[in-house]
Amino acid sequence: MIKTKQDIPDWIEHNRAQFTRMSDQIWEFAELPWREFKSSHLQAEFLAEQGFEITRGIGNINTAFMAHWGKGHPLVGFAGEYDALEGLSQKNQATQEPLRPGAPGHGCGHNLLGVGCLAAAVAVKEYLESNHIPGSVRYYGCPAEEGGSAKAYMARAGTFKDLDAAFNYHPASINMPSKSTCVGVNHIRFRFHGAAAHAGEEPHLGRSALDGVELMNIGVNYLREHVTKYVRLHYAITKGGDVPNIVPPEAEVWYYIRALEPNELSEVTERVRNIARGAALMTGTSYEEIFESASSALLNNHTLADLQFAAMQQVGPIQYTDKELAYAQTISDTFPKQNTDDFFQYVESLGIPAHYRRVIEQYRKQPLIGENFPPLDAAVVETGSTDVGDLSRVAPLSMLNTTCWVVAAPGHSWGNVATGAMSIGHKGMLHAAKIMALAAAELYAHPEQLRKVREEFERTMRGKAYECPIPENVSPPQYSNPMTA
């Protein structure tokens, strides 16, 4: 039972074993996007046992679900994730060694992210129930954040539209609520079709699909000079032919096209399409476009970020043992020192107040940062993308970062997997759960805070009605469930 809002961190700490156990299980599952059957089942079954009403298959996604408790408003949601990354398998140790060579691993910490949000949702439910406070709480099991944009499909289905506020957190190397934004993205494959021929004897009879791909890439590389500073264009050739002595009849390139504003993203995407058309004309080939997915630019709610920082001050910093620092240092020593220098240079570029500048200086020689920092990144535009952006354009949302990784380990690296199923990752996950739950409880206890949150959201979204960036004719991938096979 949670008697007062101030008891929430203690309740989460008292129940830490069940949350860390669940997170470690999902770390072991390490399921790829759209195939997180074990991870989503584990979470949904647990929440059902806690009294939540479970709705599965949200947005026509067979690994997505919604868990709802309570009646009426305020209604606060927590968006969790649980998909892993290709090829990042890593043993639960401080030196690099795959658990299974070539297998997936949680290099983005989504095992921690999902369970941290789940723990916050359960804590809020306990707080509301114990104190007979009206309102509802909801947890979203969101698959396929890594390139799949499941939240965009879920937003298209109207899943988030009745939320008063929402929270999400991400493992990081620092404890800080975020006020930054990040760019939107379109994921598109361009598949060229040509004609095969003997490359030595009869090349004139062939039409090279690979030539189409390569000329398209050349055209896009020239386009880079003529776009704004937040546009990013990157690609991978996913098929380029089989052997050199056959003119390739099939070739494919997969593009990520990023931009900050939706209209600019549409404009740049059309320019890329025109380049594909030109490449097909130049090579006598044809092409088809396979629209994989898309995400909208993220909009963090500053009022919610400030509430999260107030909660951080109540919780206090993360404390590390000598054993944890030694473990982290072993990981850190395997990465270039420049990684650490770049991180601190970035943090200092945010304009840290004098007090926090002194604090950050104390951490320069440590592999982990346990201190809490205020949201300093309001002017930052991150040029990565996340489907959390689609949720943020439907309901007020705040993203939180907490320390789960060593400073030197870059995102999507084995070093992040190595702290994901031990005490360093556990502490960061529970830190996030406490902060999010306390901030959410403030919205139920003080409705005027919720009004400020909504007013800011409406100002930010004025003239920017949400439109799902994924075309209506595009559906999420469907995989068979091995648990029912």
Beta strands, then each sheet from edge to edge (+ up, - down):
strand 1: 53-56
strand 2: 65-71
strand 3: 75-81
strand 4: 135-142
strand 5: 165-172
strand 6: 176-177
strand 7: 181-182
strand 8: 184-193
strand 9: 232-239
strand 10: 250-259
strand 11: 286-295
strand 12: 298-299
strand 13: 381-382
strand 14: 397-403
sheet 1: 1+ 2- 4+ 3+ 5+ 14+ 6-
sheet 2: 12+ 7- 13-
sheet 3: 9+ 10- 8+ 11-
end
